Amino acid sequence: MELEIIPQPESPEAEARKKGADDAEVHRFGKPPQDLPSYEPAVPTRSSDRGNIRVEVFDLAQKSQRRRFIDVPDPFYAGDPHYIAPLKIHHDKLLDPNRNPAFKNLEVRALVAFDGGRPVARMTAHIDRAYNRYHESKTGFFGFFESINDRKVAHAILEDGVEWLKQQGMDEVIGPMNFTTNHTAGLLVENFDRPAMVEETYNPRYYQELLTSFGFGKAKDLLAWWIEVQNGMTGKNRERVARIAERIKKREGVTIRGLNLKDVDGERKRLFELYVKAWEKNWGFVPVDPAEFEWLTKDLLEIVIPELVIFVELEGKVVGFCSTIPNVQEVMPKNGRLFPFGWWKLLTGMKRIKAARLYTLGMLPEFRKRGLESLMFTETVVRAQAVGIEHGEIGWTLEDNDLINRAIESMDGRIDRRYRILGMKLSG
C-alpha cells in the first residue's frame, strides 16, 4: 500500500512570527535555541596549530570509503566496558546516499582527519534542506563526530566542517545530529555508567570538552528517563495515575490495542499520519515523506514486540500511539559485527532481554490535555511487565517539553541521562 502525501503544517517558527516571538503556546513543546555563542572571533581555547593533521573529504557513495569512515572510531573505545558499536550493516545503510531516502534532502560533507597514515577523527558537516524549508532557517549541522582526546585533532576537523557550512551560506550550526532528530542525536554529557539503550548515542566524557573548547555552547538538552517496570502499577503515585487512567478510559470511550502485524502497511500509514501532526510543534522536528518514514521504521519492525506498540482509538479513529522497543543492546555484539557469529547471539538472546525503551509517544493536538498520555503510560507499564520487561528508559524528551516531562514524573520516572545539542552562530 502506498502512503498518501500529507500536507506539511506551518512550522512553529513561522507561526511565532505571526503571533509574536514570545507566544508560549507556539513553543509549548520546546523553544528554538537562543543566545548561541559566535564562531568568530575564535575563543582563546580554540587550537590554531594543526601540526601534521590532514583532513580529507570522503565520498560516502563509494563503499570502500564509506566503510573506512564507519570504522574510524573503533580504536578510540578500546577498553571501554560500556561501549557497544553501532551495527556496521545499519550504519552502512544509513550513510549510503543510494539507499537512505533522507539524502534527497541532504547535502553531506564527510570528513576524516589523519595523523600520518592513522585516522584520528571523523565527522559530517551537512545541510538538511527539509529542515531549513520547514523552519525557514539557514541551519547547518554536524554529526557522526568521533575523535581521539586531542584538541588539535578535533579542532582541525571541526574547523573544516564549519568553514564549509559558512561557504554554503549557513547562519548557524548545531549538532551532533546523525543526521536529524529522526535519527540518533545528542552528545552524552551525564551518566556514563552503563551502555546506551537501543537507538541512543554513546561517547567518551572528553567529547564535551573538545567541542566547547572549540566554541560550541549548549543549544538544547535531551532527557532520558529511567523507569522501573517489574512492580507494575503499584506504589502511591502509580496507583493514583492508574485510577485516573481508568476513569479517563471509561469517560472518553477509548479503545487500546497493540500493533496488527497482519496489516503492517495500514499500521504504518496510520503511524505516519499521526507522526506528522503530533510532532509538528516539537523543536527540531524534520518532516519526512512516506518513503523515508517507511525506511526509518523498517528495521524497528524487525525487533518490535507487537503488544508494546499501542494505538489509542476513539470512535474508530486512531488519535494517539506509543511505541516501546526491546533493548537489543543487551544481546548485541560489542564490535558491531553480526558475522560470523553475532547474528546467532542476537537471534537467540531476544527472549532474555529485560529492558526496553519507550521510543515514541504522540497524540493528535486536539486530543491533548485529556489524560490520554497517562493512559498510554499506564498501559505500557502493564504490558511491559506482562512480557517480562523489568525496567527501561523513556526518551528522549526535550528539556522544555513540560507537558510530557510532568507526565513521566507522575509515573515515578527520574532523569537518568542527559544528551546535549550544541550550537554556534556563523553570522552576525
Secondary structure as UniProt FT lines:
FT   HELIX           12..19
FT   TURN            21..22
FT   TURN            24..29
FT   TURN            44..45
FT   TURN            51..52
FT   STRAND          53..58
FT   TURN            60..61
FT   HELIX           63..71
FT   TURN            72..73
FT   HELIX           74..77
FT   TURN            78..79
FT   TURN            81..82
FT   HELIX           88..94
FT   TURN            97..99
FT   HELIX           101..105
FT   STRAND          106..115
FT   TURN            116..117
FT   STRAND          118..128
FT   HELIX           129..135
FT   STRAND          139..147
FT   HELIX           151..167
FT   TURN            168..169
FT   STRAND          172..175
FT   STRAND          177..178
FT   TURN            181..182
FT   STRAND          184..185
FT   STRAND          187..190
FT   TURN            198..199
FT   HELIX           206..214
FT   STRAND          217..228
FT   TURN            230..233
FT   HELIX           236..252
FT   STRAND          254..257
FT   HELIX           261..263
FT   HELIX           264..278
FT   TURN            280..281
FT   TURN            283..284
FT   HELIX           290..303
FT   HELIX           306..308
FT   STRAND          309..314
FT   TURN            315..316
FT   STRAND          317..326
FT   HELIX           328..331
FT   TURN            334..335
FT   TURN            339..341
FT   HELIX           342..349
FT   HELIX           350..352
FT   STRAND          355..363
FT   HELIX           365..367
FT   TURN            368..369
FT   HELIX           372..386
FT   TURN            387..388
FT   STRAND          391..398
FT   TURN            399..400
FT   HELIX           402..410
FT   TURN            411..412
FT   STRAND          414..425
//
